[in-house]
Each structure stands twice: as C-alpha cells, then as structure tokens.
Amino acid sequence: MRLLKNHKKCRILLLISLFLSCDRASQPTRYEKHPTPSGKITTSSSSQKFSGYHGSRELFSINAPKWKNGHRGAISITYDAPWGINPVFSLATDAAIQRGLKMDVEIVSEKLLFYSRFPIIAKMRTELIPNGIGVFGHGHSHIDHDALGFHDAYRSFQHNFNLMRKWGLNPKVYAYPLFAGRDQRTQAANRQAGFIAARGGTEDPDRYYLCETEPCKPDSWFNLPSVIMGSANSRHISNHNRLLPILHETLSRRAWTILTYHSIGNPDGWGYYEYNEFLKDLDFIKNNDFWSGNFADVTSYAIQRKGLQIQIGRYFGRAFPKQFEIYIGDGLDNTIYSEPLTLDFSFDESLSVQSVRIQPSPTVGDTIFTVDQNRLRLHVVPRERQYTLSFIF
C-alpha cells in the first residue's frame, strides 16, 4: 500500500514537471534579446507586411519588398580577374562605374603580396570601393579547394579572409576558383573561416535563379550557383544574345542571378568575353528593373530580410492614437549584417498624414519624414531597436 502511494506521488510530480517544462519559454540568443512594445503585437513575417491598428482598423502598414527599392529582380556581376595587375582588367570596372552599376572583383591574396603590387590595395580602397566596385575572397592561392580536404581548405580561406581584413577590404563573401565548393567539407571550411556566403558556378540553366520563392533559402549559401560567362566551352554564355533570355527570366521570376565573367576584352585569357558584348549586358541591366547589387550586399539583404522582425504595439485606448511603438530587428550580428532594408510605409488615406516623426532616427540623423500620397519609403538597418512613430497631420 505504501509503495502504491509513493508510485502515485511520483506520477503526479512527473506530470507537474512535464507541464511546467512545456510551458517554459525558450531563452533568447544574444542577438534575440530586445525590449518589445507593450500590448498585443501584430506581425506577418510570411508576407513581410506588418500593420498598426486602432481596434480593428488598420492605420498603417510596413512592407519589406523583396529587393532593394522595390526592384523586380537582382543582379550581381562578379569578375574573376586580378584588377590592377594589367590595365585590360580595368575596362570592365570603368564601364560599370560610368553606368552607375555595381560589380565585384577577386582577391587572390597571394598575388598581392609582391612589393610592387602593394599600391593595388590602396587603389582598390580609393578608386573601386567608393564607386560601387566591391571585392570577394578568391583563395590565398588560385587552386581547387575541393581537392585539399577540410583543414587545408580552411587554412587557405582563413589566410585569405585575414589578409583582406588587414588590408581594410571588409571580407564577407567568397568565390571558389575553378568553380569548386561542391564538397560539403569545403563549404564548412569556408563558413568557419568567416565568410557569410560563397559562389560556385553551374551549367544547369534551372539553377540560375536564386531566391525565386519565399523565404529566400538556397540549397547552400556556401555554394551559390552562378551563370558562367565566356567562350571556354559551348555550354557557357558567350554573348549578350545568349544572356538576354536569362535576364528576362530573372525579372519574370523576381529572382537574383549571379553572373561570373573572366576575361572581358582579353582574348588571351580563359573564358574570353568580348568587351562590346559586356557593354550590351550592362546597358540592358541599367535600363531594366534590376537591383544591381554587390554580391555581399544582396547576400546580406536576403538573409536580413528573411529574419526581419517588426513588432508594432497595438493601441487599446478609446482616443485616436497619434503615436506607436515599433521594434525593428533581424536577430543577426549587426557588425556583420548591416545592409539597409527597404521599408515601405502605407497610411490610411482618410488620416491625411502629412509627415511622421520617428525617434530615434532610423536612418542617418533625420527624424521627420514627408509622406507623399499616403506613402513613405525608408532604408533602415534592422539593429534590434525600438522606435516611436508619431503622426503629423
């Protein structure tokens, strides 16, 4: 009898412990800890639309478009060429700068350790980066990293990353020489070295279109497929006419496509691509609804938008609300992920909101923003901060 009573007590204690454990909320990570507005929170992360209400009435909404500035598609132009070593490699970057387009060039760090080439790094910081030409890691040596194994690949990636950081080149993304990166050990080594994404290459047209569906979730951020441009073999895209349907399809699918060029205007190089054909590519991109974004910026934007959290405190008072508390964050490390996201505000037209005051400033110092035809577009880095939005009628 005594044993039966003890058994019943154990069962009761077990049920209580299970109940409490199920009810206990999980602890936030270091990047998830944040104050939240009081009251009920209204969010809709699946559609990237977040709304502020008074009762059941929607007073305003915030939408995060898929691509910066609401562009229909995104393009990243990557150039596997040693800029600064030969003037021929400046032809492509000069053309992109003249058109206000973004582009990225390789950093094979071993090639820049010669004393005579030290000035190239300073020229990159002063002539390229301020004009929208970014850089990506391309190995300490230009070798097949899939053939190295995890530890040797990691050492190469880490050396490349650390030198780029030492040179003030802000390393974030990588492109595998010889379109390697198919081995998962190589991908893991690249990530461990500090990069946030890495580019490979593909000859499969079905894989050209990234982030076509939502949320943006590639098979691997560390083996992103790219369109291989040039004439090295018949499966590569050798001229503008062959690229054109790919660009149209990118827009149609509202996707992101990465282009990989090698020898633009350089007939003696691998993967030769005619300079005039490249100009046609640039002109089409400029004249159509693309976000021409650096590889690192589009990567950051897509990852940050996927994690975007906007929380708007619901107002319960009877009087009409004139301000709302808003939290904006993405749960990511702000020292790495710092790309401004496009946020489109839409206000109930019957309110006739003329402008809004947002404190502290969500941008670069401004706190009052003009509302035009009930709409406002801002570019905000989601820094895990709380803001006060006030209507000005």
PABA-834900 format. One record per residue (C-alpha): residue in one letter; chain; x, y, z. Coordinates in steps of 0.25 Angstrom, whole numbers, plus 5000, padded with zeros to 4 digits. Example, Ala and Ser with C-alpha at 12.3 -4.5 7.8 and 13.67 -1.06 7.14 Angstrom:
2
 rest kette   px   py   pz
    A     A 5049 4982 5031
    S     A 5055 4996 5029
# end
This chain:
393
 rest kette   px   py   pz
    M     A 5000 5000 5000
    R     A 5011 5009 5004
    L     A 5018 5006 4991
    L     A 5005 5009 4983
    K     A 5004 5023 4990
    N     A 5019 5026 4986
    H     A 5017 5022 4972
    K     A 5004 5031 4971
    K     A 5012 5043 4977
    C     A 5023 5040 4966
    R     A 5013 5040 4955
    I     A 5007 5054 4960
    L     A 5021 5060 4961
    L     A 5025 5055 4947
    L     A 5012 5061 4941
    I     A 5015 5074 4948
    S     A 5029 5075 4943
    L     A 5025 5072 4929
    F     A 5014 5083 4930
    L     A 5024 5093 4934
    S     A 5034 5089 4924
    C     A 5025 5090 4913
    D     A 5020 5104 4918
    R     A 5034 5109 4919
    A     A 5038 5119 4908
    S     A 5052 5116 4902
    Q     A 5063 5126 4905
    P     A 5067 5137 4894
    T     A 5080 5136 4888
    R     A 5090 5148 4890
    Y     A 5084 5155 4877
    E     A 5069 5152 4880
    K     A 5069 5159 4894
    H     A 5062 5172 4892
    P     A 5051 5181 4898
    T     A 5037 5180 4891
    P     A 5025 5189 4891
    S     A 5015 5187 4902
    G     A 5001 5182 4897
    K     A 4998 5172 4886
    I     A 5008 5170 4875
    T     A 5003 5170 4861
    T     A 5013 5164 4851
    S     A 5012 5156 4838
    S     A 5026 5151 4835
    S     A 5022 5141 4824
    S     A 5017 5153 4815
    Q     A 5027 5163 4820
    K     A 5015 5172 4823
    F     A 5014 5178 4838
    S     A 5002 5186 4842
    G     A 4998 5196 4853
    Y     A 4984 5196 4857
    H     A 4974 5204 4866
    G     A 4964 5194 4870
    S     A 4961 5186 4857
    R     A 4964 5198 4848
    E     A 4978 5197 4841
    L     A 4984 5211 4841
    F     A 4997 5208 4834
    S     A 5006 5196 4830
    I     A 5020 5194 4827
    N     A 5024 5185 4816
    A     A 5039 5180 4813
    P     A 5040 5178 4797
    K     A 5047 5166 4793
    W     A 5058 5174 4786
    K     A 5064 5188 4790
    N     A 5056 5200 4785
    G     A 5045 5190 4781
    H     A 5053 5185 4768
    R     A 5047 5174 4761
    G     A 5060 5165 4761
    A     A 5074 5166 4766
    I     A 5087 5164 4758
    S     A 5101 5162 4764
    I     A 5113 5164 4754
    T     A 5125 5156 4759
    Y     A 5138 5157 4751
    D     A 5149 5147 4754
    A     A 5161 5155 4749
    P     A 5173 5161 4756
    W     A 5169 5176 4756
    G     A 5181 5186 4756
    I     A 5191 5176 4750
    N     A 5188 5179 4736
    P     A 5180 5191 4730
    V     A 5171 5181 4722
    F     A 5164 5177 4735
    S     A 5160 5192 4737
    L     A 5152 5192 4724
    A     A 5140 5185 4731
    T     A 5140 5192 4744
    D     A 5141 5206 4737
    A     A 5129 5203 4729
    A     A 5121 5199 4741
    I     A 5125 5211 4749
    Q     A 5121 5220 4737
    R     A 5107 5214 4737
    G     A 5106 5215 4752
    L     A 5105 5199 4753
    K     A 5111 5190 4764
    M     A 5121 5180 4761
    D     A 5131 5171 4769
    V     A 5146 5167 4766
    E     A 5154 5156 4772
    I     A 5165 5156 4783
    V     A 5175 5145 4782
    S     A 5183 5149 4794
    E     A 5196 5142 4789
    K     A 5196 5150 4777
    L     A 5196 5164 4785
    L     A 5208 5160 4794
    F     A 5218 5165 4784
    Y     A 5224 5178 4788
    S     A 5222 5184 4774
    R     A 5207 5181 4776
    F     A 5205 5187 4789
    P     A 5199 5200 4783
    I     A 5188 5192 4776
    I     A 5181 5190 4790
    A     A 5181 5205 4793
    K     A 5176 5208 4779
    M     A 5164 5198 4781
    R     A 5160 5205 4794
    T     A 5161 5219 4787
    E     A 5157 5216 4773
    L     A 5148 5204 4773
    I     A 5140 5203 4786
    P     A 5135 5217 4787
    N     A 5130 5215 4773
    G     A 5122 5203 4775
    I     A 5132 5192 4771
    G     A 5133 5182 4783
    V     A 5143 5171 4785
    F     A 5141 5156 4789
    G     A 5151 5146 4794
    H     A 5156 5136 4784
    G     A 5166 5128 4792
    H     A 5180 5131 4797
    S     A 5184 5123 4784
    H     A 5176 5120 4772
    I     A 5174 5105 4774
    D     A 5164 5095 4775
    H     A 5160 5095 4789
    D     A 5151 5083 4788
    A     A 5164 5075 4786
    L     A 5170 5080 4799
    G     A 5161 5074 4810
    F     A 5155 5082 4821
    H     A 5167 5086 4829
    D     A 5176 5091 4817
    A     A 5164 5098 4811
    Y     A 5161 5105 4824
    R     A 5175 5110 4825
    S     A 5174 5116 4811
    F     A 5161 5122 4813
    Q     A 5165 5128 4827
    H     A 5178 5133 4821
    N     A 5170 5140 4810
    F     A 5160 5145 4820
    N     A 5170 5151 4830
    L     A 5179 5158 4819
    M     A 5166 5164 4813
    R     A 5162 5169 4827
    K     A 5176 5174 4830
    W     A 5176 5182 4817
    G     A 5163 5189 4820
    L     A 5155 5181 4809
    N     A 5144 5177 4819
    P     A 5143 5162 4815
    K     A 5129 5156 4814
    V     A 5127 5147 4802
    Y     A 5135 5137 4794
    A     A 5136 5131 4780
    Y     A 5143 5118 4778
    P     A 5154 5117 4768
    L     A 5151 5107 4757
    F     A 5136 5107 4762
    A     A 5139 5097 4773
    G     A 5131 5097 4786
    R     A 5123 5085 4783
    D     A 5129 5077 4795
    Q     A 5121 5080 4807
    R     A 5135 5080 4815
    T     A 5140 5091 4807
    Q     A 5127 5099 4809
    A     A 5128 5097 4824
    A     A 5143 5101 4824
    N     A 5139 5114 4817
    R     A 5128 5117 4827
    Q     A 5137 5114 4838
    A     A 5147 5124 4832
    G     A 5138 5136 4834
    F     A 5131 5137 4820
    I     A 5115 5138 4820
    A     A 5114 5132 4806
    A     A 5121 5126 4795
    R     A 5119 5126 4780
    G     A 5121 5114 4771
    G     A 5117 5112 4756
    T     A 5107 5104 4749
    E     A 5104 5100 4734
    D     A 5090 5096 4738
    P     A 5080 5107 4734
    D     A 5070 5102 4744
    R     A 5079 5107 4755
    Y     A 5082 5121 4750
    Y     A 5071 5127 4758
    L     A 5073 5129 4773
    C     A 5062 5133 4784
    E     A 5051 5131 4774
    T     A 5042 5126 4785
    E     A 5040 5132 4798
    P     A 5046 5131 4808
    C     A 5060 5132 4801
    K     A 5066 5119 4804
    P     A 5077 5114 4794
    D     A 5081 5099 4795
    S     A 5094 5105 4801
    W     A 5099 5119 4804
    F     A 5113 5113 4802
    N     A 5111 5108 4788
    L     A 5103 5118 4781
    P     A 5101 5115 4766
    S     A 5105 5126 4756
    V     A 5104 5127 4741
    I     A 5117 5125 4735
    M     A 5120 5135 4724
    G     A 5131 5134 4713
    S     A 5135 5125 4702
    A     A 5143 5114 4709
    N     A 5132 5103 4705
    S     A 5119 5103 4697
    R     A 5111 5102 4710
    H     A 5116 5115 4715
    I     A 5109 5128 4711
    S     A 5118 5134 4701
    N     A 5110 5147 4697
    H     A 5099 5157 4700
    N     A 5088 5150 4692
    R     A 5090 5137 4699
    L     A 5090 5144 4713
    L     A 5077 5152 4709
    P     A 5067 5141 4712
    I     A 5073 5139 4725
    L     A 5072 5153 4729
    H     A 5057 5153 4725
    E     A 5055 5141 4733
    T     A 5061 5147 4745
    L     A 5051 5158 4744
    S     A 5040 5149 4741
    R     A 5043 5140 4754
    R     A 5046 5153 4762
    A     A 5059 5145 4765
    W     A 5074 5148 4768
    T     A 5084 5144 4757
    I     A 5099 5144 4759
    L     A 5108 5146 4747
    T     A 5122 5141 4746
    Y     A 5132 5147 4736
    H     A 5147 5144 4734
    S     A 5154 5151 4722
    I     A 5146 5163 4718
    G     A 5153 5169 4706
    N     A 5165 5160 4708
    P     A 5165 5150 4696
    D     A 5177 5143 4702
    G     A 5170 5139 4715
    W     A 5162 5128 4720
    G     A 5147 5130 4717
    Y     A 5149 5141 4707
    Y     A 5137 5151 4706
    E     A 5136 5162 4696
    Y     A 5136 5176 4702
    N     A 5125 5181 4694
    E     A 5116 5169 4698
    F     A 5119 5173 4712
    L     A 5115 5187 4710
    K     A 5101 5182 4704
    D     A 5100 5173 4717
    L     A 5102 5186 4725
    D     A 5092 5194 4717
    F     A 5081 5184 4718
    I     A 5083 5183 4733
    K     A 5083 5198 4735
    N     A 5071 5200 4726
    N     A 5062 5190 4733
    D     A 5056 5187 4747
    F     A 5069 5181 4753
    W     A 5075 5184 4766
    S     A 5090 5184 4762
    G     A 5096 5180 4775
    N     A 5109 5176 4780
    F     A 5110 5161 4784
    A     A 5112 5164 4798
    D     A 5100 5174 4799
    V     A 5090 5165 4792
    T     A 5094 5153 4801
    S     A 5093 5162 4814
    Y     A 5079 5168 4809
    A     A 5073 5154 4806
    I     A 5078 5148 4819
    Q     A 5074 5160 4827
    R     A 5060 5161 4821
    K     A 5058 5146 4823
    G     A 5060 5149 4838
    L     A 5053 5162 4839
    Q     A 5045 5165 4851
    I     A 5036 5177 4852
    Q     A 5027 5178 4864
    I     A 5016 5189 4866
    G     A 5009 5191 4879
    R     A 4994 5191 4878
    Y     A 4987 5203 4884
    F     A 4976 5200 4893
    G     A 4971 5214 4897
    R     A 4958 5220 4892
    A     A 4964 5233 4888
    F     A 4970 5233 4874
    P     A 4985 5229 4875
    K     A 4996 5239 4869
    Q     A 5008 5230 4872
    F     A 5012 5216 4872
    E     A 5024 5208 4878
    I     A 5031 5200 4867
    Y     A 5042 5190 4869
    I     A 5051 5186 4857
    G     A 5062 5175 4857
    D     A 5066 5163 4850
    G     A 5073 5155 4861
    L     A 5087 5156 4854
    D     A 5100 5161 4857
    N     A 5100 5176 4853
    T     A 5115 5176 4852
    I     A 5114 5166 4840
    Y     A 5099 5169 4835
    S     A 5098 5184 4833
    E     A 5091 5185 4820
    P     A 5079 5195 4820
    L     A 5066 5188 4816
    T     A 5055 5196 4808
    L     A 5043 5198 4817
    D     A 5030 5204 4810
    F     A 5020 5210 4819
    S     A 5006 5212 4815
    F     A 4996 5220 4823
    D     A 4981 5220 4823
    E     A 4977 5231 4813
    S     A 4966 5236 4822
    L     A 4976 5240 4832
    S     A 4983 5250 4823
    V     A 4996 5248 4829
    Q     A 5006 5259 4824
    S     A 5019 5254 4831
    V     A 5023 5245 4842
    R     A 5034 5247 4853
    I     A 5042 5235 4856
    Q     A 5051 5235 4869
    P     A 5062 5231 4870
    S     A 5066 5233 4855
    P     A 5065 5220 4848
    T     A 5074 5226 4836
    V     A 5086 5235 4837
    G     A 5080 5246 4846
    D     A 5067 5250 4840
    T     A 5055 5249 4850
    I     A 5044 5255 4841
    F     A 5040 5249 4828
    T     A 5030 5254 4818
    V     A 5018 5245 4814
    D     A 5015 5246 4799
    Q     A 5001 5241 4795
    N     A 5000 5233 4807
    R     A 5013 5226 4805
    L     A 5027 5227 4811
    R     A 5040 5219 4807
    L     A 5051 5218 4817
    H     A 5064 5209 4817
    V     A 5067 5204 4831
    V     A 5077 5195 4836
    P     A 5070 5185 4846
    R     A 5078 5188 4858
    E     A 5069 5182 4869
    R     A 5064 5195 4873
    Q     A 5051 5201 4878
    Y     A 5045 5214 4871
    T     A 5034 5223 4874
    L     A 5026 5227 4861
    S     A 5017 5240 4862
    F     A 5007 5245 4852
    I     A 5008 5259 4848
    F     A 4995 5263 4841
# end
